[in-house]
Amino acid sequence: MRWNKFRLKTTTEAEDIVSSMLMDLGIEGVEIEDKIPLTAADKEQMFVDILPVTEMDDGVAYLSFYLDEGEETEEILKNVRAELKDMASYVNVGECTIEESQTEDLDWVNNWKQFFHQFYVDDILIIPSWEDVKPEDEDKMVVHIDPGTAFGTGMHETTQLCIRQLKKYVTDGARILDVGCGSGILGMLALKFGAAYAVGTDLDPCAIEATHENMEVNGIRPDQYEVMIGNIIDDKEVQDKVGYGKYDIVAANILADVLTVLTPVIVNQMKKGGIYITSGIIDDKEETVVEAVKKAGLEVLEVTYQGEWVSVTARKN
């Protein structure tokens, strides 16, 4: 099926009320594009490897919506324009021009799979669930991964930096906490490296299903790990559930700005002598994270690099 796409140019001031109006007219799934900078609170909620760089806010917003070919598009657009005209009397709705284009009905959830193929992190083979292990790779450590709609294939440099540090520092019987666990790949690898138990936290509910599926396909028993949803930075309930002073290793592959507020909190979850592995740090944020780690009373053990990305590893003395 082909869809008609309509891109409405308005203002950031009016984007919320215009979105509400579109939904009142029966239009669902409005996509908003603007250049409003992220707030500190927004950044704390983003447990991701890469924070997109945005231009300075210019007050312009684009609202896109889709109608299938069978809908009465002229009637709907007539109603949209009439509502915008009324709104103009009490809010700056801007130009209100509407661009029309067409798009295919793609399987957005699964289409990304064409770009994700098996690859190596040193001597570890990471392979998607829809590919087969080659005979020459059967003697390697093999990790089957399918992130689903949760973040984390292992392909990004920041994840690979964490994997190498985990391999170096995980000891038999260790307990690991992975903050922003996504697909569960770091906790799963820690278990394969010899850890006894892994706990993962994430803000995305998709992380639960993705982690459970990936653990199962890699032969990890349900009694070896746990995953929970919530913000460990400021949610006391999550902090209590995770527990205090019980982790030999904490891994956090997230944003540098999040690491600076996470670090003084997460030291409470670590054992004395525990290892703190951080990544998701663009090179010009290295000193910011190093300073935050030192300020939290941790000893920096090493800083490693891959491309423009940095990993800082520290110890709680």
C-alpha angles and dihedrals in degrees: 000000000000121000131208110232120205120194113196119199113214138134133284086237091061102033096100096048092043090050090051091050092052091051090048087057090055098261111137133191101033113191116213126203120185140137099237105143118241116258123228088256090053091052092050088058094052111088095178138123099238129037110206116239112235132194123242113288110265096183092250124122131183121208116195126193135172132225125185120238093255095060124098093252096172092055092046093048090048089056092046092052092047091052091048090052090054092047092053089073093067108019135037102252094171125212097337092203114160122211118200127208139149131244136184122251095250128181094245094179095057104025093087090068091084088069098047116080135157117287141165134250098196104298096347119098114212111193133176117242092248095060131073129235112249116235092245090058098051093099093055127090101267124202118191111206135181111169093190105188093333121095122257132074096156093242096110119092093237092058092047090052089054092047092055092048092048091052089052099046108029112106129192111281095014124151115224133195117200113196110203092015098177107174092004094246097137095048090046093051091046088056090049089050089057107275115145101213138012130197121192130192127191141161094225114084088209087071091074096059093038093051094046092050094047094046092050096049089051094052097253112150120232090240091061098065147022132199127196137179122235145081109279090191096072108002109098091191091058092045091052093046092050090049137221132271095357108106126094091191134024118191122193117178098177140105124315091234090054093046091058091060095034097053100067088048100045095053085076090064093051128092120233104276090023120151123236115202117189132179140152087092119140110217097253089057095054096102091046091058095040089053092048090050093050092045089056089058097256125137114234108230101179145340117218131189142206118176108316092335130099137203122198118200120192141169133226107229 
